Amino acid sequence: MFRAITPPTIRRPFARYSHGIEVPAGARLLFCSGQLGIGLDDAVPADPGEQAKLCFRVIGAILAEAGMGFSDLVKLNAYVTDREAMAAYMPVRDRFVADPPPASTLVMVSGFSRPEFRVEVEAVAARVDRP
């Protein structure tokens, strides 16, 4: 359904993501707000990898509510507070993304609305519903 675009004239991606993803005409689009690593009980794990897992579980619930799944992701934007959080985030992301992997951006930020947050992930998904 999606076509990953990585021209041979540019450097290959640094990690498991696509430089571009082409979405076919007529696809439904879903834009997920940035999700933080916080549970239903308002608990925030100290470990950035656990926060990343919570982010992706919430994104999974949003996708499911829209009749979509992780294979429908076309773009991820992730924000982490430091290199430790980045190193913890990347293997979690790789467990949740499908092939082809979505386009992805990872940015280090100085912080979030509360100091215990270390990871935030937002997503865009697309799906072509077949009759």
C-alpha positions in Angstrom: 0.0 0.0 0.0 2.7 2.5 0.9 5.9 3.0 -1.1 9.1 3.7 0.7 11.2 6.2 -1.1 15.0 6.2 -0.6 16.7 7.4 -3.7 20.0 5.8 -4.5 21.5 9.3 -4.8 21.2 10.0 -1.1 22.7 8.4 2.0 20.7 5.5 3.4 18.8 6.1 6.6 20.8 6.0 9.9 18.3 3.6 11.5 15.1 1.7 10.8 13.0 4.4 9.1 12.3 5.5 5.5 13.4 8.8 4.0 10.0 9.1 2.4 6.7 7.3 2.3 4.2 7.7 -0.5 0.6 7.4 0.5 -1.9 6.5 -2.3 -4.7 8.8 -3.2 -7.9 8.2 -1.3 -6.3 7.1 1.9 -7.8 8.1 5.3 -5.4 10.0 7.4 -5.0 9.9 11.2 -2.9 12.4 13.1 -2.0 11.4 16.6 -1.1 14.1 19.1 2.2 13.8 20.9 1.9 11.0 23.5 3.8 10.9 26.8 4.9 7.9 28.8 2.2 8.1 31.4 -0.2 5.3 32.5 -3.9 5.3 33.2 -3.0 5.6 36.8 -0.9 8.7 36.1 2.3 6.8 36.9 5.3 7.8 34.9 8.1 5.3 34.8 11.6 6.7 35.4 13.1 4.5 32.6 12.8 6.2 29.2 12.4 2.8 27.4 9.3 2.1 29.6 8.0 5.6 28.8 8.5 4.9 25.1 6.6 1.6 25.4 3.7 3.5 27.0 3.8 6.1 24.2 3.5 3.3 21.5 0.8 1.4 23.5 -1.3 4.6 23.5 -0.6 5.2 19.8 -1.7 1.6 19.2 -5.0 2.2 21.1 -5.6 5.3 19.0 -4.8 3.5 15.8 -7.2 0.6 16.8 -10.0 3.0 17.6 -9.6 4.3 14.0 -9.6 0.8 12.5 -5.8 1.0 11.9 -2.7 -0.7 13.1 1.1 -0.1 13.3 1.4 -1.2 9.7 -0.5 2.0 8.8 2.1 4.4 10.3 3.6 6.7 7.7 5.4 9.3 9.9 6.7 9.4 13.5 8.1 12.4 15.3 9.8 11.6 18.6 11.2 13.9 21.2 13.7 12.8 23.8 15.5 14.7 26.6 19.0 13.3 26.1 21.1 10.6 24.4 20.2 8.0 27.1 16.5 8.5 26.3 17.3 8.3 22.6 19.2 5.0 23.0 16.2 3.6 25.0 13.6 4.9 22.6 15.1 3.5 19.3 14.8 -0.3 20.0 11.2 0.2 21.3 10.3 2.1 18.1 11.8 -0.7 16.0 9.6 -3.3 17.8 6.4 -1.4 16.9 7.0 -0.3 13.3 6.2 -2.5 10.4 7.8 -2.8 6.9 8.3 -0.5 5.2 9.2 1.5 8.3 7.6 5.0 8.5 9.4 8.2 7.8 10.8 9.4 11.2 12.2 12.4 12.9 14.0 12.2 16.3 14.8 15.5 18.2 16.5 16.1 21.5 14.6 18.7 23.5 15.4 20.5 26.8 12.3 19.1 28.5 8.6 18.7 28.6 5.7 20.1 30.7 6.8 17.9 33.7 10.4 17.1 34.5 9.8 13.3 34.8 8.8 13.0 31.1 11.7 11.9 28.9 10.0 10.8 25.7 7.1 12.0 23.6 5.9 10.4 20.3 3.5 11.7 17.7 2.3 9.8 14.7 0.6 10.0 11.3 -1.1 7.0 9.9 -2.9 6.4 6.6 -5.1 3.6 5.4 -6.9 2.8 2.1 -10.1 1.0 2.9 -10.9 -1.6 0.3 -14.5 -2.1 -0.6 
